[in-house]
């Protein structure tokens, strides 16, 4: 029996999620895609900053008053966020939501005003899945939760025995292939979002890309970057993008924020986590960490930034 390839696109996680699968037959392909979208929906519903009914919103409203129970997925993402905060010395901080609200990247939540001194260190997570905030704060798990959702979708697809799959959620992408087939990686040019840069091919890896050209606001906030530095607050947009390759999409997404703030100084952390990254600056400068080009199937560095 010949294999079947299927592609579906749905709006989730504040973006459009593309799922491509190749399965042994059409029935399994269809079932696997439905299971993958269901896995994404569960994460979205638990950790949406926009929904007042999400577990995240309940934490922002109540966790400074009493311990709040959360599900397995929210707990997993919170533990991952705390780990990346520790590894980055606090540069990755899920409690920067007040700055994002002030600059209209996020809506004002229905929660008590956040303490301006609050940080990730005010979040307590016990082994039973209860979460407590030492003082009022607004937490946003958007990017790292999106990466986690992509990982959950890939796990669901694997459970259905698909031969190959790719899940792409607005720049958070993960590829899986039982035969080691490779998937092309193309990113937007940081100086012109209408142009693309082909970087190479990945196999059984996750990729996250971040840039002000994708995330920046229009109108009065057009010059404001949504990548918040906990030390200095928001900054102006730059014609620059960061692409991270890692084993999981959750890790790749978290690292894009850290690399955006640390630049090439993030190399030791990337090496510690078995990840690699490239910083592309307009018009044609590319800085790649160790292992980046080999992860894309290149035997050696091309020696220059690929052009559109």
N, C-alpha and C positions, 0 to 999 in steps of 0.2 A: 504494500500500500504506500502510495506517495505521501510525502509530508505536506502540510498546509501552513501557509503564512497568512497572518491576520494583523491588521492595524486598527486601533481604536483611539479616539481622542475625546476627552471629557474635561469639563472645568472643575478642578479641585485645587485646594491648597493656594488659592489666590492666583492661579495661573491655569494654563492648559496642560494637561498631562497626556503625553503620547505613550502608548504601549504597543510595541511591535513584538510578535511572537512567531516562532516556527515550531509546530507541534507535529506529532506523528499522524494526526488526523484532524478534520475540521471540528468535530465535536469536542475534542480535548482542547483545541485552540480556543474555542469560544468559552468553555468553562473556566479555563485558566485566566483569561482576561477578566472575566466577571469577578473571579476570586481576588485578582490583583487590585481591581478598582474598589472592591469591598474593603480590602486591607487599608487602602489609602483613605477611604471615607471614615474609617474608625479613628485613624490618627487625626484627620482634619476635625472631626467632631469633638475630640477630646481636647485639642490644643489650639483651637481657633481663638485669636485675640478679639475677633470681631463679634463672635457669638456670646451673648450673655449666659447661655446655657452650658457652655463648655466647662470642662474641669479646670482649665487655666483661668477662666473668668471667675470661677468660684474661689480659686486660690487667691486671686487678687482682691476679692471682696472680703474673704473670711479668714485666711490663714494667719493673719496677725492677731486674731482674737482667740483662735483655738486650732489644734491640729485638724487637718482636713485629709480625709482618705482619698486617694487617687488610684486609678487603674494601673495595670502593669505597663502599659505603653507610656503614659505620662511619667510614671516613676522612672522608666528606663531613660527617657529623654532628659529628665531632670538630673539623673546621675551622670549622664554623658556631659551635660552642660556644666555641672560642677567640676567634673574632671578636666574639661578644657579650660575652665576658669583657673584652676589650680596650675595646670601646665603652662599657661600663658601669663602667670602673675597677675591675673585679673583683667587682662586686655579683652578676653572673651567674657562678656558679662551679660547674662539674660535680663538684668534689671535696668537696662538703659531705656526702657519703653517711655518714661516721661519725656525724654529728649525727642523721641520719635513722634510722640503725640504733639508736643509743642510745635514741631515743624511739619505737622499734618501728614506724616507718613502712616500714622495709625489714628484711629478714632479715639476720642476720650472715653475711657471705660466707665462703667457704672460701679465704681469702687472708691473707697476713701482715698483722699489725696496721699500720694506717695511721699515718704520721708526723703528729702533731698540727699541725705547722707547714706541712704540704704544701698547695699550692694549684694552681690552673690553670696557673700559671707553671712548674710542674714537669713539664708535659706537652710532649714534643717530638714533632713529626710531620714526617717527611721526605717528599720528593716521590715516593718509591717506595711509600708506604703503610705504612712501618714506624713504630711508636710506641714511645717510650721514656719512662719516668718517672724523674726525677732522684732520687726517693726513694719509698719505699712510700706508696701512697695508695689510697683507694677512690673510684672514679668512678661516678657515676650519670648516665645520659643520658635517664632516663625521659621527662620532658615534651617536651624538644626532639626526641627520637627519635620520639615519638608524632606530633608535628606533621609531621616529615619523612615518616613513613609515610603520613599522609593525603595529602601532596603526591605521593608515589609512586603512590598509588592513583588520584588524579585524572589523573596522566599516563597510567596504564594505560588508564583509561576513554577518554581523548581518543584514544589510539591505535586504539581500536575504533570511532571515529567516532560516539560517542553524541551526542545532541542536547543533553541536559541531565543534570547529575549533581550529587549532594551526598553527601559523605562526612563522617560525624560520629562521632568517637571520643571519647566522654565529655567533651565540652566543646571539643575541637579539631575545627573544622568548616571545610570548604572547598566552595565552590559553583562550578559551571561551567555556562555556557549559551552555545550558539552564536547564539541569537537575542537575547541580552541580557535574558532573563527574570529576574525577581527572586525571591529566596527569603526567607521570613520569618525574622527573628532574634528568638528569645525566650530570656531568661536567667532563672535562678532568683533569687528575692528573697533578699538576703543575711541578712535577719533571720528568714526563714521559708522553708525549702527546699520546702515544699509549695505555695508560690505562685510564679507566673511573671510576668515583666515583658516585654511586647512592645516592642521598641525600634525596629523598622522592617524594611526589607528590604535584602538585599545582592544584588549581581550580580557574578559572577566575582571574588570576594574570599574571603579566608580570615579566620576568627575564632577566637580562643581566649579562654576565660573561666576564671578561677581564683577560688576563694573557700574560706575555711575551712569553710563549710557543706558543701562537697563533699568536701574532702580531710582534714578533721580526724578524729582517732581517737575511739573510744568508750572508756568505762571510765576507767582511770587517766590516759589521755592526752587526755581530751575537751577540755581547755583549751589544748592545745598546737597551734600552727600548724605545718603542714609546710613553710611557706615560710621557708627558713633565710637569715638575714642573715649573710654571711661575717664581718662585723665584730663582731656581737654574739651570734650563735647563734640558737637558737629563741626564739620569743616566744609570748604567749598569743593564742588565736583572737580575731578581731574580726568583728563583723557587717558585713562589707564584701566586695565582689567587684570584680574588675577584668576588663574586656572589651576586647580589642585587635583592631582590624581592620587587616589587612595584605595584601600580595599573595600571600604564601605562609604556610602554616600553621606551618612551622618558625620563621619570623620572629615570627609572632603569639604562639606559645607562649613563646618566649624572652622576649619583651617583657612578658608578663604578670608574670613574676618581677621584672623590673626596675621596672616601674610599681608593683608591690606595695610595693617597698622605697623607691622615690624619690617616689611620689605625683605631684603636679602638676609636680614638678621634672624629670620625665622628658620633658616636652613638647619640648625641643630635640632629643633623640634620636629621638623619634617622628617629628618633622618631617624629620630627616635621612634616615630610612629610609622615608619616604612612608607612615607608619602613623598611626593615631589610636587613642585609648583613652577609656574612661569608667570612672570609679570610682564605684560605688554604695555608699552607706553607709546602714544602717538608721537611722531608719525610711523616709525618703524624700528623701535628698540625693543628687544626681548631679552629678559634675564631669566635663565632657567636654572633650577637647583639640580643637584646631583641626581641622576636617575630619571629625569623627566623625559629625555629623548628616547632612552631605551624602553621606557614604559609605553611609548608610542610606536615602537617597532623600528626606530632608527638605530643603526649600528654606531653612529657617532653624531655629535651635534652638527646640524646643518651650518652652523657658523654665523647665522644671521636670522633675523625675524622673517618668517614666511610672509609673503604678500598676498593680498586678495587676488 
